[in-house]
């Protein structure tokens, strides 16, 4: 399988994560382009606080604070730049999978939190849901303890 397009689903509250180094290594070895997506869970905000991107109902115009977090993340971890950076809103796993499908992504990279408990038992983790639903390969990177 040839990797041309990587997608890293970033959790800006969990950076830095070992998945970042994995994305950079794979991109360096394969020459794949890198896209970054951040999904704001719809249950955490009022949708009226954001503007939708035209033609992409779940793509949002982020707040200044979110833009600054992403800018810091990109400058720190991807100073050479990335191909695309998207802010989405909705159920995280669904939005990541939809974005990957629309963008012809070859591999999605997600970080695992290593949390197991009541919430995961009933809702499943984001990583688990992405693996189940994605049309492409998914790399799940565990944190180092």
C-alpha positions in Angstrom: 0.0 0.0 0.0 1.3 3.4 -1.0 0.8 6.2 1.5 0.2 9.5 -0.2 -2.0 11.3 2.4 -1.9 11.1 6.1 -4.5 12.5 8.5 -3.7 13.3 12.1 -6.7 13.8 14.3 -5.2 16.1 17.0 -6.5 16.6 20.5 -5.1 20.1 21.4 -5.7 19.4 25.0 -3.5 16.3 24.9 -0.5 17.7 23.0 2.2 16.7 22.8 1.3 13.0 22.1 3.6 10.3 20.7 1.4 10.2 17.7 2.9 13.4 16.5 6.3 11.8 16.1 4.7 8.8 14.3 3.1 11.1 11.8 6.3 13.0 11.2 8.3 9.8 10.8 5.8 8.1 8.4 5.5 11.3 6.3 9.3 11.6 6.1 9.8 8.0 5.1 7.0 7.9 2.5 6.8 11.5 1.3 3.1 11.5 2.2 1.3 14.8 2.7 0.0 15.6 6.2 -3.4 17.0 7.0 -4.4 17.9 10.6 -8.0 17.9 11.8 -9.3 19.1 15.1 -12.9 18.2 16.0 -14.7 20.2 18.6 -17.3 17.9 20.2 -20.7 19.4 19.5 -21.9 18.7 23.1 -19.3 21.1 24.5 -20.4 24.3 22.8 -23.3 26.1 21.4 -23.2 25.8 17.6 -24.3 29.5 17.3 -20.9 30.6 18.5 -19.3 29.5 15.2 -19.7 30.1 11.6 -20.0 27.2 9.2 -17.7 26.9 6.2 -19.6 27.2 2.9 -20.5 23.8 1.5 -19.1 22.0 4.5 -21.7 22.1 7.2 -19.5 20.8 10.0 -16.4 22.8 9.2 -16.3 25.8 11.6 -14.6 29.1 11.9 -12.6 28.7 15.1 -12.4 31.2 17.9 -9.3 33.2 18.4 -8.2 31.1 21.4 -8.5 27.9 19.3 -6.6 29.4 16.4 -3.8 30.4 18.7 -3.6 26.9 20.2 -3.5 25.4 16.7 -0.9 27.9 15.5 1.3 27.0 18.5 0.8 23.3 17.9 1.7 23.6 14.3 4.7 25.9 14.8 6.0 23.6 17.6 5.4 20.2 15.9 5.2 20.9 12.1 7.4 24.0 11.4 7.7 22.9 7.8 3.9 23.1 7.5 1.1 20.8 6.6 -1.2 20.4 3.6 -4.4 21.1 5.3 -5.7 22.1 8.7 -9.4 21.8 9.4 -11.6 22.7 12.4 -14.7 20.6 12.5 -17.6 20.2 15.0 -19.6 17.1 15.8 -19.0 13.6 17.0 -15.2 13.3 16.8 -15.0 9.8 15.3 -17.6 10.4 12.7 -16.1 13.8 11.6 -12.6 12.3 11.4 -13.9 9.4 9.2 -16.0 11.7 7.0 -13.1 14.1 6.5 -10.7 11.2 5.7 -13.2 9.8 3.1 -13.8 13.1 1.4 -10.1 13.9 1.3 -9.0 10.4 0.0 -6.8 9.9 3.0 -4.7 6.7 3.0 -4.0 6.5 6.7 -5.6 8.1 9.8 -3.4 8.5 12.8 -5.1 8.9 16.2 -3.7 8.9 19.7 -5.0 6.6 22.3 -5.5 7.9 25.8 -5.2 4.6 27.5 -8.4 5.3 29.6 -10.6 2.4 30.3 -13.8 2.8 32.3 -17.5 3.3 32.4 -17.7 5.8 29.6 -15.6 3.7 27.2 -17.7 0.6 28.0 -20.8 2.3 26.8 -19.6 4.9 24.3 -16.4 3.4 23.0 -13.2 5.4 22.6 -12.7 7.7 19.7 -9.8 5.6 18.4 -12.0 2.4 18.5 -14.8 4.1 16.6 -12.4 5.4 14.0 -10.9 2.0 13.5 -14.4 0.4 13.1 -15.7 3.0 10.6 -12.7 4.2 8.5 -12.4 3.2 4.9 -8.6 3.3 5.1 -5.8 2.2 7.4 -5.7 3.6 10.9 -2.7 3.8 13.2 -3.5 4.1 16.9 -0.6 5.3 18.9 -0.6 4.7 22.6 0.9 7.2 25.1 4.3 6.5 26.7 4.0 6.0 30.5 
